[in-house]
Amino acid sequence: MTVRATRWFLITAPVVAGILVLIFGTAGSISTTFGIVLIGIGPIVWMWNWLIRMSFVADDRARKPSAPDQEDREAKSQHRVHRKPTSRHPRKKLTRTRGERS
């Protein structure tokens, strides 16, 4: 609960501060720019938070595979037959012997 509230507070606090700076700031271009930058920090923090959360989800999925999937992979790997790759083109003949220097 606290983590969720902190996560949303870190996203909304700069946006609200940016809106307040735009409303109550002086009419100069510095306060307008600062307000827009604060509003832009909100989506940046949200995306950073989302990327970190997705990395933990992917890490959990990679760390603990389910038991039936692991058994299927082992069974398939034991029954694979690898054939030699065949070439459709004839092999090129060398124009000089191997021992010659060019």
Secondary structure, 3 states (H helix, E strand, C coil): CHHHHHHHHHHHHHHHHHHHHHHHCCCCHHHHHHHHHHHHHHHHHHHHHHHHHHHHHHHHHHHCCCHHHHHHHHHHHHCCCCCCCCCCCCCCCCCCCCCCCC
